[in-house]
Amino acid sequence: MQLRMAVLAASLSACFVISSCGEKFKPTSTELSGSQLPSHESWNSSVIFTDSTITKAVLKAGKISVYTEGGFTLIDSGAVVEFYRDGMIVSTLKGGRGKVNDKTKDIEIYDSVSVISKDSVKLFTDKLFWNNATRMVSTNEFVRIKTPAEEIQGYGFESDQSLSNYRIFKVSGTFTN
């Protein structure tokens, strides 16, 4: 009798362990709604932003996930955006990840963001927003700009996408003549 009870207890314990392991490893993707899952994904891809067949920007990313129901696209595994004017690249933006508003085509880039213009102006920040309609870049975050003649830093920034006309708010820096 004691042996039967020990075997029954061991069997119940084994069933409990097996069933709890099954629960632990159960896929959770079935619990997500359609808006939480991407409608499609691509790797090592490029997206071209045009206006009347004129290229305005080209986005390249390691991974792009489109959320059609949510109206946005997530960029992951490195992002590079080349900005164009008159068919020429005027600046290149790089960052770790980002988000595109699918309706407006505005882009937000995060994580170790840098922009380098064709005139060697360099911008560094943690987050940058590109407005597709105005072709302007901006942030409320800390920024640092290096040019051949100066290094400026501050909080808050806005500029044209070529970094030729920029404003820094709450500025500090070193200037040389």
Buried (B, 14 or more C-beta within 10 A) or exposed (E): EEEEEEEEEEEEEEEEEEEEEEEEEEEEEEEEEEEEEBEEBBEEEEBEBEEEEEBBBBBBBBBBBBBEEBEBBBBBEBBBBBBBBEEEBBBBBBBBBBBBEBEEBBBBBBEEBBBBBBEEBBBBBBBBBBBBEEBBBBBEBBBBBBBEEEEBBBBBBBBBBBBEEBEBEEBEEEEEE
